[in-house]
């Protein structure tokens, strides 16, 4: 008998797991209580289960009356990975193997057979049937009380401990639980070659909790050895190489037994590299282009139980994008081919690729698809300009010109990819924009006040009206008034907005006087370089159709948020598909409209009628009507003007015009700009 009290007649053989890395060794120690000198009977009151896992021991006392179900429950209570409903026990006696333990009778029979055969040690194997899970042996052996604890620290656990029930947690199965079975046997093949084999090897080592080094690593052969091969003489190794017949990688030799000590699954592992992150998040990146590193860090912790850094997550996402969408550098090389293909398959498109004359490197790209160019001719001559940063590896800026369709939706016109938002790039962009616009159209622009954009617009479209986004102006004014009270800032901003919306110059000056009445000089300073014609309805040159902000351009930037992370060629093609889908959806939706004008504008006209139907209309002759509203206004339907100015400002009949047209029996759709027709 060994010094620790065990006398194994049967060799303890580890049973390999087919799907899990969870290994336990359970020793059931049975105290013999002889009734006579020739007979030994094992009493249930003397049964002790000794459990070993991760180098720790625990002894669970078994009281009289414990049956088969109780034994199963107590084993599973110590390891949450085991499910009592699916645990299977079997044992071997001499030449008979794999005898199933399934109930109390089987348990009694096992001890009787062991007694009759004179066997002191019974090997019991534990298998989780739900996961085809084979653990190490469970050993039942008689031991004298005086022998317990020789060289070992035994912890007696109270089998009635109810404390865990007060802090119960939902059991979570990590997505990495199957990694421990990635490397199985000699002859195993990997159809993806060396990269596939190394990917499986990373995961295998992470889940098993050990480290390795590659003594050979190329496209033909890979040999992995335990990191402690030299220091602790650990012989763990796996050798695989490519087979000339099918180009698959095959494992030709392996020894998976570690002699360097316990291998413990940890939260960190040097094999959890950016390459592994790229493999794990590839599907997420494909479906969600703007995957954030912080989300990846949290997701891998939650799903795989691994701690990775923000930097690892960022590089992993970049590598995943490269695998899914192609390399960023190669994407620039493909751009010239793509431009040629796009031109040949999209008649009427204007696509211009410009490279540096000396280095031949990419400089900028302008894209206007034929359908967008033709479609904008049916939209209001109103263009919203804006730029947004790209978020791929090489950054850059995307400039865009966006219009509005008749139903108040966004209508993409063209876009350009440049290195930065500068005067030179805006001038180049507007030069190409001018070439795609129908001649003779009076275009109105709305944008923020970027210096390069303002200068370029004056150079290329000197005759066009240019309205500044009111939201940007309000934000600028608040910043300019820093240091004053919040109440004062909001009052000034409110009065400034009334000046901007004022329909006539008389009303404008009335509101401007009020705005400057309590000014300490800051508001006047803000207005010094702000020309009235760029922000006030009363002084604006051209037709802005009531649009006071560049929200459409901001909406376009938000609409392409996901694509802004992609390599350049993929980015352009994804935008092409997105615009194509948008037009297809709008075409299908428009085919279902039952009204002559677009539904959104039809809704506005009905609302105007409901608002004005109590007003009295008096005819003054020659198409002129006086509407007794509050205040009274005059409508000239021949000249298409209303004294309230709203019809002129928006290009769409106001409430007073609607009731005047209704009272004289006119078809209201004849007085609606064709841009609003469906």
HELIX and SHEET records of a PDB file:
HELIX    1   1 UNK A   68  UNK A   78  1                                  11    
HELIX    2   2 UNK A  104  UNK A  116  1                                  13    
HELIX    3   3 UNK A  145  UNK A  147  5                                   3    
HELIX    4   4 UNK A  163  UNK A  167  5                                   5    
HELIX    5   5 UNK A  179  UNK A  181  5                                   3    
HELIX    6   6 UNK A  193  UNK A  208  1                                  16    
HELIX    7   7 UNK A  229  UNK A  232  1                                   4    
HELIX    8   8 UNK A  274  UNK A  287  1                                  14    
HELIX    9   9 UNK A  293  UNK A  304  1                                  12    
HELIX   10  10 UNK A  310  UNK A  325  1                                  16    
HELIX   11  11 UNK A  328  UNK A  345  1                                  18    
HELIX   12  12 UNK A  370  UNK A  376  1                                   7    
HELIX   13  13 UNK A  423  UNK A  436  1                                  14    
HELIX   14  14 UNK A  451  UNK A  460  1                                  10    
HELIX   15  15 UNK A  470  UNK A  480  1                                  11    
HELIX   16  16 UNK A  486  UNK A  501  1                                  16    
HELIX   17  17 UNK A  505  UNK A  516  1                                  12    
HELIX   18  18 UNK A  522  UNK A  527  1                                   6    
HELIX   19  19 UNK A  532  UNK A  534  5                                   3    
HELIX   20  20 UNK A  551  UNK A  559  1                                   9    
HELIX   21  21 UNK A  562  UNK A  565  5                                   4    
HELIX   22  22 UNK A  568  UNK A  590  1                                  23    
HELIX   23  23 UNK A  599  UNK A  612  1                                  14    
HELIX   24  24 UNK A  646  UNK A  650  1                                   5    
HELIX   25  25 UNK A  655  UNK A  663  1                                   9    
HELIX   26  26 UNK A  668  UNK A  671  5                                   4    
HELIX   27  27 UNK A  674  UNK A  676  5                                   3    
SHEET    1   A 8 UNK A  96  UNK A 101  0                                        
SHEET    2   A 8 UNK A  87  UNK A  93 -1                                        
SHEET    3   A 8 UNK A 121  UNK A 128 -1                                        
SHEET    4   A 8 UNK A 133  UNK A 142 -1                                        
SHEET    5   A 8 UNK A  25  UNK A  34  1                                        
SHEET    6   A 8 UNK A  40  UNK A  53 -1                                        
SHEET    7   A 8 UNK A  56  UNK A  61 -1                                        
SHEET    8   A 8 UNK A 156  UNK A 157  1                                        
SHEET    1   B 5 UNK A 189  UNK A 190  0                                        
SHEET    2   B 5 UNK A 249  UNK A 255 -1                                        
SHEET    3   B 5 UNK A 237  UNK A 242 -1                                        
SHEET    4   B 5 UNK A 221  UNK A 226 -1                                        
SHEET    5   B 5 UNK A 212  UNK A 217 -1                                        
SHEET    1   C 7 UNK A 350  UNK A 355  0                                        
SHEET    2   C 7 UNK A 362  UNK A 368 -1                                        
SHEET    3   C 7 UNK A 410  UNK A 418 -1                                        
SHEET    4   C 7 UNK A 397  UNK A 404 -1                                        
SHEET    5   C 7 UNK A 382  UNK A 389 -1                                        
SHEET    6   C 7 UNK A 444  UNK A 447  1                                        
SHEET    7   C 7 UNK A 465  UNK A 468  1                                        
SHEET    1   D 4 UNK A 616  UNK A 621  0                                        
SHEET    2   D 4 UNK A 624  UNK A 628 -1                                        
SHEET    3   D 4 UNK A 633  UNK A 636 -1                                        
SHEET    4   D 4 UNK A 641  UNK A 642 -1                                        
END                                                                             
